[in-house]
Amino acid sequence: MAKTAFLGLGVMGYPMAGHLKAAGHEVTVYNRTAAKAQAWVEQHGGQMATTPRAAAEGAEFVFSCVGNDDDLRSVCLGENGAFAGMAPGSVFVDHTTVSAAVTRELYAEANEHQISFVDAPISGGQAGAENGVLSVMCGGDEGAYLRAEPVIGAYAKICRRLGDCGAGQLTKMCNQIAIAGLVQGLSEALHFAEKAGLDGRAVVEVISQGAAGSWQMANRYETMLDDHFDYGFAVDWMRKDLGICLSTADENGASLPVTALVDQFYKDVQKMGGGRWDTSSLFKRLRALG
């Protein structure tokens, strides 16, 4: 069992840290809002710290799951950042979805401190985090990954190293690109069914058993038809992720016309006041169009 720290107790990090504790690891948590860390300790045991540095001191593995590039820098760098408290030979595992550029920046900075950095973004949503069945896509040095993989297993259904530093983030971009197109396709199918006078539930019951079936269809069609959109990853966060995808595509020459279009549809959802709705709210946009 390992001595660990977990930085960031949002809808994903809170249950992930809980799975580490349940697996028998020693866990110290840090959250920008201290009340959330206190609530976690009351529920799971373990300890809380008032700074990332204090949480990381003495930890063999430090995990993070925060909001964006700047949030990640803030918990890693500076006098109170985790890197300042980590011992040589320890491993920092970042589960945040961020740019490959900041990942490479922090990888280099970690090396200066003689610590390892593994980028390990996740997929599976809040339910996946709560049930401990996340998909974890990793980049970084193989030795550091092999050390971290058994610990990550506390909340992962699958965990794979895809390559060197940044490969995990690039793989997460592939994940978000695929999801964007799938959700728009499902939204259009349900919208078409309604306009055609069909029973959407009956339609999905049939087509989900064929080539059209997907996780999104199986898990979101009912809530979409019921006009409920608080069951997953928020539109604001999806637009952040798609922005990273599109920016990276500009750099590597990839053509992402559907992704760019769906990003603009999510912008429409934000204008409707749906920034905190889940990503399946693309269907609500179509309904609003009439």
Secondary structure as GFF3:
##gff-version 3
##sequence-region A 1 290
A	DSSP	beta_strand	3	7	.	.	.	ID=ss1
A	DSSP	alpha_helix	13	22	.	.	.	ID=ss2
A	DSSP	beta_strand	26	30	.	.	.	ID=ss3
A	DSSP	alpha_helix	34	44	.	.	.	ID=ss4
A	DSSP	beta_strand	47	48	.	.	.	ID=ss5
A	DSSP	alpha_helix	52	56	.	.	.	ID=ss6
A	DSSP	beta_strand	61	64	.	.	.	ID=ss7
A	DSSP	alpha_helix	69	76	.	.	.	ID=ss8
A	DSSP	alpha_helix	82	85	.	.	.	ID=ss9
A	DSSP	beta_strand	91	94	.	.	.	ID=ss10
A	DSSP	alpha_helix	100	112	.	.	.	ID=ss11
A	DSSP	beta_strand	116	119	.	.	.	ID=ss12
A	DSSP	beta_strand	122	123	.	.	.	ID=ss13
A	DSSP	alpha_helix	125	131	.	.	.	ID=ss14
A	DSSP	beta_strand	134	139	.	.	.	ID=ss15
A	DSSP	alpha_helix	142	152	.	.	.	ID=ss16
A	DSSP	beta_strand	156	163	.	.	.	ID=ss17
A	DSSP	alpha_helix	167	195	.	.	.	ID=ss18
A	DSSP	alpha_helix	200	207	.	.	.	ID=ss19
A	DSSP	alpha_helix	215	225	.	.	.	ID=ss20
A	DSSP	alpha_helix	235	252	.	.	.	ID=ss21
A	DSSP	alpha_helix	257	271	.	.	.	ID=ss22
A	DSSP	three_ten_helix	279	281	.	.	.	ID=ss23
A	DSSP	alpha_helix	282	289	.	.	.	ID=ss24
###
